[in-house]
């Protein structure tokens, strides 16, 4: 353990201790000699200003002064090599899962972590290439638009932008109060209060253009209201649930589906013959049926009847293309 990590470990031990920590325990935890420990204690007290005091008992022990110790923190960023390595791996994952969106902003952070690791003398590069991230269905995203949108969300400012809906290809101008950004299936969505329509809406960020943050403060909507209208139904489509879907999967597909998270309120049940029955609320059937279709003959929509009939029509239309 190098000096950097010994100082950090010493601080954490004293910070968490309710009673004076014996010298023998500190030497064992820091894996150092008595002389080295006393030098570290002196550095922590004199150079970093820690409120250290000797316990004054027969056995040498140290603690932080009551009251002052609760307020004291090490200056700057103090992390162990393992924690720095984890942060570096996390940064690499972000850059690979969403190239360009956050990687540029976090580049100085990455360089700083690499410098700290080098300073601590780890002596070896982390094999980040052994962590593989494969995006699925990721759409092209304008970095400048993303930064403006994210800034408006965090700074709680109104946002004006042009939006071209993917379903209708209609072009419109919107003035909104951004509520939150959602990363869903490798793509970003913006939940907003739409001032023109006076309602909550959700927009795909990749379809937003000419985004401009406004000086006016954003109108805040409570989390409960956001969740009720934008997160209570299956998928990314907004709206309160209109029904519960019941889907039955074959014994083969059940081994995957039973471990999957489809919705926060989903209900799953194993059937006697090894099949798996899944129930979940939905508002818009489009995304739900698309996800069920990928299981092909291993999935059957049982209820409600309109959803079952809609699935039959989709299958018939698909089949007609092969006639």
C-alpha positions in Angstrom: 0.0 0.0 0.0 1.5 3.4 -1.0 1.4 6.5 1.1 -1.6 7.9 -0.8 -3.7 4.9 0.0 -2.4 4.7 3.6 -3.5 8.3 4.3 -6.9 7.6 2.7 -7.4 4.4 4.7 -6.2 6.0 7.9 -8.7 8.9 7.4 -11.6 6.5 6.8 -10.8 4.3 9.8 -10.7 7.3 12.1 -13.8 8.8 10.5 -15.8 5.7 11.0 -14.5 4.8 14.5 -16.7 5.5 17.6 -13.8 4.8 19.9 -10.0 5.4 19.8 -8.3 3.1 17.3 -5.4 1.1 18.8 -2.0 1.6 17.2 -1.7 -2.1 16.6 -4.9 -2.2 14.5 -3.9 0.8 12.5 -0.5 -0.8 11.7 -2.3 -4.0 10.6 -4.9 -2.2 8.4 -2.2 0.0 6.8 0.3 -2.8 6.5 3.1 -0.6 7.7 5.7 -0.2 10.5 5.2 1.8 13.6 7.6 4.5 12.3 5.8 4.8 9.0 2.4 5.0 10.8 3.7 7.9 13.0 4.9 9.7 9.9 1.5 9.3 8.3 -0.3 10.5 11.4 1.9 13.6 11.5 1.3 14.3 7.8 -2.5 13.9 8.3 -2.5 16.2 11.4 0.1 18.9 10.4 -0.2 19.1 6.6 -3.8 18.3 6.0 -5.2 19.8 9.2 -6.9 16.7 10.6 -8.3 17.1 14.2 -6.2 14.1 15.4 -5.6 13.5 19.1 -4.1 10.7 21.2 -6.6 8.8 23.3 -4.4 9.1 26.4 -4.8 5.5 27.4 -2.2 2.9 28.5 -2.3 1.5 24.9 -1.4 3.9 22.1 -4.5 4.8 20.2 -5.8 7.7 18.1 -9.1 9.3 17.2 -10.6 12.4 15.7 -11.8 15.1 18.1 -15.5 14.9 18.9 -17.4 17.4 16.7 -14.5 18.5 14.6 -13.9 15.0 13.3 -17.4 14.8 11.9 -16.9 18.0 9.8 -13.4 17.2 8.6 -12.8 15.8 5.1 -9.6 15.4 3.1 -9.1 18.2 0.6 -9.5 17.4 -3.1 -10.3 14.0 -4.6 -9.1 11.1 -2.6 -9.8 7.6 -4.0 -8.0 4.3 -3.8 -6.4 2.7 -6.9 -9.3 0.3 -7.2 -11.9 3.1 -7.0 -10.0 5.1 -9.6 -9.7 2.0 -11.9 -13.5 1.5 -11.5 -14.2 5.1 -12.5 -11.9 4.8 -15.5 -13.7 1.6 -16.6 -17.1 3.4 -16.1 -15.9 6.3 -18.2 -14.8 3.9 -20.9 -18.2 2.1 -20.9 -20.0 5.5 -21.3 -17.8 6.5 -24.2 -18.4 3.1 -25.9 -22.1 2.9 -25.3 -22.8 6.4 -26.5 -19.9 7.5 -28.7 -19.4 11.3 -28.8 -22.3 12.3 -26.5 -20.5 12.3 -23.2 -17.0 11.1 -24.1 -15.7 14.5 -25.1 -17.0 16.2 -21.9 -15.5 13.4 -19.8 -12.1 13.3 -21.6 -10.4 15.6 -19.1 -11.8 13.5 -16.2 -10.4 10.4 -17.9 -6.9 12.0 -18.3 -7.0 13.1 -14.6 -7.8 9.6 -13.4 -5.0 8.1 -15.6 -2.6 10.6 -14.1 -3.6 9.7 -10.6 -3.2 6.0 -11.3 0.2 6.7 -12.7 1.1 8.9 -9.8 0.2 6.1 -7.4 2.6 3.8 -9.2 0.3 1.1 -10.3 2.7 0.6 -13.2 0.3 -1.2 -15.5 -2.4 -0.1 -17.9 -6.0 -1.4 -17.4 -7.1 -3.8 -20.2 -10.2 -1.8 -20.9 -10.5 -3.5 -24.3 -11.6 -6.6 -22.5 -14.9 -4.9 -21.6 -17.1 -5.1 -24.7 -20.2 -2.9 -25.2 -22.4 -3.5 -28.2 -25.1 -0.8 -28.8 -28.4 -2.1 -30.2 -30.7 0.2 -32.2 -28.7 3.3 -31.4 -29.7 6.3 -33.5 -27.5 9.2 -34.6 -27.5 12.0 -32.1 -26.4 15.6 -32.6 -23.9 16.3 -29.8 -24.6 20.1 -29.7 -28.4 19.5 -29.4 -27.8 17.0 -26.6 -25.6 19.4 -24.6 -28.2 22.2 -25.0 -31.1 19.8 -24.0 -29.2 18.4 -21.0 -28.2 21.9 -19.9 -31.8 23.1 -19.9 -32.9 20.0 -17.9 -30.2 20.6 -15.2 -30.4 24.4 -15.1 -34.3 24.3 -15.1 -34.8 26.6 -18.0 -37.4 26.5 -20.7 -36.4 25.1 -24.1 -37.4 25.9 -27.7 -36.8 23.6 -30.6 -37.9 22.2 -33.9 -39.2 18.6 -33.9 -39.9 16.2 -36.7 -42.0 13.3 -35.6 -40.8 10.0 -36.9 -44.3 8.4 -37.1 -45.9 11.2 -39.2 -42.8 13.1 -40.5 -44.6 16.3 -39.4 -42.5 19.3 -38.6 -43.4 21.5 -35.6 -42.0 24.2 -33.3 -42.2 23.5 -29.5 -41.8 25.6 -26.3 -41.4 23.3 -23.4 -40.3 23.0 -19.8 -37.9 20.0 -19.7 -38.4 17.7 -16.8 -36.0 14.8 -17.2 -33.8 12.9 -19.7 -34.4 9.2 -20.1 -31.9 6.7 -21.7 -34.1 3.9 -23.0 -32.8 1.1 -25.3 -29.6 2.9 -26.3 -31.4 6.1 -27.2 -32.3 9.4 -25.3 -35.8 10.8 -24.7 -36.8 14.1 -23.2 -39.9 14.3 -20.9 -41.4 17.8 -21.0 -44.3 20.0 -20.1 -45.5 21.2 -23.5 -46.6 24.9 -23.1 -48.5 25.0 -26.4 -50.5 21.8 -25.7 -50.6 22.2 -21.9 -49.7 18.6 -21.4 -46.9 16.2 -20.7 -45.0 14.9 -23.7 -42.0 12.8 -24.5 -39.7 13.5 -27.4 -36.9 11.5 -29.0 -33.8 13.7 -28.7 -32.4 12.5 -32.0 -35.4 14.1 -33.7 -34.8 17.5 -32.0 -33.1 20.3 -34.0 -32.3 24.0 -33.5 -32.5 23.6 -29.7 -32.3 26.9 -27.8 -32.4 27.3 -24.0 -34.6 30.2 -22.9 -34.1 32.7 -20.0 -37.5 31.8 -18.5 -37.5 29.2 -15.7 -38.9 25.8 -16.4 -42.2 24.8 -14.9 -41.7 21.9 -12.5 -43.9 18.8 -12.6 -43.9 16.5 -9.6 -42.3 13.1 -9.9 -45.5 11.3 -9.1 -47.3 13.1 -11.9 -44.5 12.3 -14.3 -44.4 8.7 -13.4 -48.2 8.4 -13.6 -48.4 9.7 -17.1 -45.0 8.7 -18.6 -43.8 5.7 -16.7 -46.9 3.7 -15.7 -47.4 2.0 -19.0 -45.2 -0.4 -21.0 -42.4 1.2 -23.1 -41.6 4.7 -23.9 -45.1 5.7 -25.1 -46.9 8.1 -22.7 -50.3 7.7 -21.2 -52.0 6.0 -18.3 -52.5 2.2 -18.7 -55.7 1.3 -20.6 -55.5 -2.4 -20.0 -53.3 -5.3 -18.8 -51.7 -7.6 -21.3 -51.4 -11.3 -20.7 -48.7 -13.1 -22.7 -47.9 -16.7 -22.6 -44.4 -18.0 -23.5 -43.3 -21.5 -24.4 -41.1 -23.5 -22.0 -38.1 -22.8 -24.2 -38.6 -19.0 -24.2 -39.6 -19.0 -20.5 -36.0 -19.5 -19.5 -35.2 -16.0 -20.8 -38.4 -14.2 -20.2 -38.7 -15.2 -16.5 -35.4 -13.3 -15.8 -36.3 -10.2 -17.9 -37.6 -6.9 -16.6 -40.4 -5.7 -18.9 -42.2 -3.3 -16.5 -42.0 -2.3 -12.8 -45.5 -3.7 -12.2 -45.1 -6.9 -14.2 -46.5 -10.1 -12.8 -45.1 -13.5 -13.8 -46.3 -17.0 -13.1 -44.9 -20.4 -14.1 -47.5 -22.7 -15.5 -47.6 -26.5 -14.6 -46.5 -27.5 -18.1 -43.3 -25.3 -17.9 -44.6 -22.3 -19.8 -44.5 -18.8 -18.4 -47.3 -16.3 -18.2 -46.5 -12.6 -18.0 -48.9 -9.8 -17.2 -48.2 -6.1 -17.5 -50.0 -2.7 -18.0 -49.9 -0.9 -21.4 -51.3 2.2 -23.0 -50.0 2.0 -26.6 -49.9 -1.5 -28.0 -47.3 -0.8 -30.8 -44.1 -1.3 -28.8 -45.5 -4.1 -26.7 -46.5 -6.1 -29.8 -43.1 -5.5 -31.5 -41.4 -7.0 -28.5 -43.7 -10.0 -28.4 -43.2 -10.6 -32.1 -39.5 -11.1 -31.7 -40.3 -14.4 -29.9 -42.2 -15.7 -32.9 -44.0 -19.0 -32.2 -42.7 -19.0 -28.6 -45.1 -16.2 -27.6 -48.9 -15.9 -27.6 -51.0 -12.9 -26.6 -53.8 -14.3 -24.5 -55.6 -11.1 -23.4 -57.2 -8.7 -23.8 -59.1 -9.8 -26.9 -58.5 -6.5 -28.9 -54.7 -6.9 -28.3 -54.9 -10.6 -29.4 -56.8 -9.6 -32.6 -54.3 -6.9 -33.3 -51.5 -9.4 -33.1 -53.3 -11.7 -35.4 -53.6 -9.0 -38.0 -49.9 -8.1 -37.8 -49.0 -11.8 -38.3 -51.3 -12.1 -41.2 -49.9 -9.0 -42.8 -46.4 -10.3 -42.3 -47.3 -13.6 -43.8 -48.9 -12.0 -46.8 -45.5 -10.5 -47.8 -44.2 -14.1 -48.4 -47.2 -15.3 -50.5 
